[in-house]
Amino acid sequence: MTRPPVKAALRTAKKTRDAARGALLWGYEQRLARAVRSHGKLPRHLGLILDGNRRYARALGVERELGYEFGIDKAHEVLQWCLELGIPAVTIWVLSTDNVARDPDEVRHLMGLFDREARNLARDPRIHANRVRVRAIGQHHDFPVNVVGALRELEDKTAHYDGMLLNIAVGYGGREEIVDAVKQHLSAQAAAGEALEDVIEHLRPEHISAHLYTAGIPDPDFIIRTSGEIRLSGFMLWQSVYSEYYFCDVYWPGFRRVDFLRALRDFQGRDRRYGK
């Protein structure tokens, strides 16, 4: 019998090895999923910092715009994972106030994506079937009119839902959020005829909390950041005082379900002491 060419044999061996690895990973993922579900403790509010889209594209040798497209697809995928587990509230950070100062062509492309994806979400059957309430949080006064309109339409179409709350942090910065909250509190007190000296004397943390973009929902108890960067970069500075953090060394578009489940299992194993 004639021996097959060496390259063909190597390709066959590689396919067999990859298939075996895939089967092992699938089995591991299923065990993780069962363990996470059986434990029962899940975040009431999950924060996700979607980092690494551009570096993912660079690593693949493709245009950065494709990195954002891959990132959008991953966001839809992770939303499904959260729905399957019944996580009550999720905040995803897709654009910071710092990002708005990037290359104008890049920002223009991102705004087009936000317009498109907000309209897609407003029609997404999963959103309506699961009664997902969507809110866009951040500063949008400098956004194009069509983008603001798309975000408002998405909010309006889901405002009456009582399922998962999905916050999309776009044009968001933690410092800006706190400044906005202080301004709103001072404006409200001034409108009520309160003297500035009295407002200062009686100011409490809960007065600021009441005016945050996330007012009325629990603070995030778990925050995941992808891409290997170990910092918050201003994400929910006020709300994250007692949050648990998990930094995943994978770019956002490459974030797998097994990575997600590992993060949740890590959270479930922690003893939360709330600073005590």
N, C-alpha and C positions, 0 to 999 in steps of 0.2 A: 504493500500500500504506500502511495506517495505521501510523504509528510507535508502538511500544510505549510505555507510560507511563514517565517517567523513573525512578521508583523501581524498577519491575520490571527495567528495563535495568541499573540499578546493582546490584540483587541478583544478577542473572545474571553480571555482570562480577565481583562479589565471589566468587561460587561458583567461577567459572573460575580466578580468581587464587589462591584458597585451595587448589583442587585441584592447581594447578601447583606451589605451594609445598610441598604435601604430597608430591608426587611427587619433587621435588628433595630434600626432607629424607630421604625413604625411600632414595633413591639414595645420598645422603651417608652415611646410617647403615650401609648395606650395605658401602660402601667402608671405613668405619671398622672395622666388625666383621672384615672380611678382614685389614686391617692389624694389628689387635690380635692376631688368631689367628696370623698368620704370624710376628709378632715372637717369640712364644713365652714371653717373660718376663711372668709374672703373679704377683700377690701370693700368698704361701703362706698368709697370714692377713690378711684384709681387715676393717677396722673401719668401721662405719657409724654415724654420729650422726644419728638421724632427727629433724631439727629443722624446725619451721615449720608443724606441723599446725594450730594455732589461728590463726596469721596467714593461712594459706591459706583457712580457713573465713571469716575476717573479710573478706578481699579479695573473696570470692564473695558476701558478704552472707548467709551461712547460719549456723546454730548451730554452736558450736565442736565439739559432739559429732560432727557430720558430718565435720569436719576429721580427727578420729581415725579414723573409718570409712574415709575416703579414704586415710589413712596406712596403715591395715592392708592395704588392697587393694594399695597400692604395695609394701609389704614382701613380699607374696606374689609380686608381679611381679619384684622385684629378686632374690628367692631363685631364681626360675627362670633369670634371666640368669646368676647365679653357677654354678648347676648346669650350664648349657650350656657355660660356659667351663672347668669343672672346677676351680674355686678350692677348695683343700682345707679351709680354715677361715674362717668368717665370724662376726663378733661384731656384733650390732645392739643399740644402746642405745635402749630404748623408754621407760624411766622412771628418773629419778635419785632419789637420796635427798632432794634438795631438792624435787622435784616432789611427793613424798608430803605435803608441808606445804601444798599448794595448797588451794583451796576444797573443803570436804568433799564437796559434791555432785559436783564434777568428779572427785575421786579415787574416789568410789564408782562413778561411771560407768566409769572406767578399769579398776577391779578387775573389773567385770562383763565388760568386753571381754577382759581377760586370761584369765578363766575360760573364756569362750566360745572364744577363739582357741586356747588350749592344747588344749582338747578337739578342736577342728577339726583342728589339726595332728597330733594323735595318730591321727586317722583319714585324714589326707591321703594319697592313693595315691602322690603324688610323693615324700613322705618315705620311704615303704617301698620303692618301686621303686628309688630312688636310695640306699637304705640310709643316710639322713641321721641322724646321732646328734645329738640336741638336748639342750642343758643350759641350765637357768635359773640365772644367776649373780647374786649380790647378797644383800641382807639381806631375808629374807621373814618374820621372826618376828612382825611386826605386820600381816601380810596376813591377810585373812579365811581361815578354814579351807578353804572350798571352792576358793579360788584356789590355795592351797598344795597342796591335793590334786590339782588339775588339772595344775599344773606338775610334781609328782612323777610323776603317771601318764604324762605326756608323756616325761619322762626315762626312766622304767622301760621303756616300750614301744620305745624306740629305743636303749637302753643297749648292746645287742649289735651294733649296726651299725658298719660300717667304712668308710662313705663320707664325704661332707662332714661336718665338725663345725660345727654351728650353735649358737653361744652367744647366748642371749637375756638381755641385761643389763637386769634389771628390779628396781627398788629398789636400784640400783647407785650407788656413789660411789667414786671412786678413792682418796680418803683413807681411807674406811672399809675398803676392801679391804686396804690396807697395814696398818692397825691390826689387822684380823682375822688377817692373816698373821703379824704379830709375836706376837700373843697365842697363836696355835697353836704357833709355834716355841718360845716360852717354856714353854708347857704341856707340850710333848713332852719338852723338856730336863729339866723338873722331874720328870716321870714317870720319866725315865731315871736320876734321882738326881744330876743335874749341879748343881754349885754356881753361883749367879748370877754370881759373879765370873768363873768359867771360861766361862760362856755369853757374857758380854760380851766377854771377851778374844778368843774365837774366832769371833765373829759375822761372817759374810760375806754379800754380796748374794745368793748362791745359796741361802742358808738361808731368806731371805725369799721368793725366787722359788718355792721348793718348796711354799709354802703359799698362794700366790695362787689366786684362783678359776680362773685359766687355766693352772695348773701342768700341765706335760707337753706343751704345744703351743707352737709357735714364737710369739715375740712378734709383734704386728701389724707388718707391713712397710709397710702403706699404710692410711691413715685418711681417709675422706671425711666431711665435714660439709656438710649442706645448709642453706639459709635465708640464707646470706650472712654469718653470724656467724663471725668469725675468732678462735676460741678453742676450747680442748678442754673446758673446764668440768669438769675432773676425770676425763675418760674415760681409763682405763687409764694412770694417771700413771706407774706403775713400768715397765710393759711398753713404753711408747711412746718410750723414750729415744732410739731410733734410727729411729723410724717416719718415713715420708714423709707429708706432709699435703696434702690438696686441699680447698679451700673453694669450694663451688658456690653461686652466687647464685640459687638457686631453692628454693622451699619443698618440703619432702619429698614431699607428694602430687603435686607437679608435676614430680618428677624423672623425666626421660625416659631411654629406653635410649641415645639419642645423648649425653646428659649423662654417663651411666655409662661409655660407651665413650671419650668424650673424656678422662675422668679416668684411665682405664686407659692410654690412649695417652700421657698426660702422665707417668704413673708409669714407663712403659717408656722414656721419653726421659731419665730422670734417672740421674745417676752417683752411686750410693750409696756414701758414704765412711765411714759409721759413726763419725763424729767425728774421722777422721784428717785 
